[in-house]
Amino acid sequence: MTKEQKKAYRPTQELRELLGTLNHEKFVLDCGHYLTFNEVLGNNLIIYNGTELRFICTECGY
């Protein structure tokens, strides 16, 4: 990877801040389970990156 290509990537903190805007929002995942962001007992999330994003919980991902 060249230096120019590395500069195109943003730090993880920016991703945390972006996802932080979803604080306590509730979603139904592609696997059918539920997710509430930033809840103590909420499901963990797996994001499959491809031509279309796919969101499932860790129970269904392993």
Contacts in CASP RR format, 6 or more apart in sequence:
PFRMAT RR
TARGET T0000
AUTHOR 0000-0000-0000
METHOD contacts of the structure
MODEL  1
MTKEQKKAYRPTQELRELLGTLNHEKFVLDCGHYLTFNEVLGNNLIIYNG
TELRFICTECGY
19 37 0 8 1.000
20 37 0 8 1.000
20 38 0 8 1.000
22 37 0 8 1.000
22 38 0 8 1.000
23 37 0 8 1.000
23 38 0 8 1.000
24 36 0 8 1.000
24 37 0 8 1.000
24 38 0 8 1.000
24 39 0 8 1.000
25 36 0 8 1.000
25 37 0 8 1.000
26 34 0 8 1.000
26 35 0 8 1.000
26 36 0 8 1.000
27 34 0 8 1.000
27 35 0 8 1.000
27 36 0 8 1.000
27 37 0 8 1.000
27 55 0 8 1.000
28 34 0 8 1.000
28 35 0 8 1.000
29 35 0 8 1.000
29 43 0 8 1.000
29 45 0 8 1.000
29 55 0 8 1.000
29 56 0 8 1.000
29 57 0 8 1.000
30 54 0 8 1.000
30 55 0 8 1.000
30 56 0 8 1.000
31 56 0 8 1.000
31 57 0 8 1.000
31 59 0 8 1.000
31 60 0 8 1.000
31 61 0 8 1.000
33 43 0 8 1.000
33 56 0 8 1.000
33 57 0 8 1.000
33 59 0 8 1.000
33 60 0 8 1.000
34 43 0 8 1.000
35 42 0 8 1.000
35 43 0 8 1.000
35 45 0 8 1.000
35 55 0 8 1.000
35 57 0 8 1.000
36 42 0 8 1.000
43 57 0 8 1.000
43 58 0 8 1.000
43 59 0 8 1.000
44 57 0 8 1.000
44 58 0 8 1.000
45 55 0 8 1.000
45 56 0 8 1.000
45 57 0 8 1.000
45 58 0 8 1.000
46 55 0 8 1.000
46 56 0 8 1.000
46 57 0 8 1.000
46 58 0 8 1.000
46 61 0 8 1.000
47 53 0 8 1.000
47 54 0 8 1.000
47 55 0 8 1.000
48 54 0 8 1.000
48 55 0 8 1.000
48 56 0 8 1.000
END
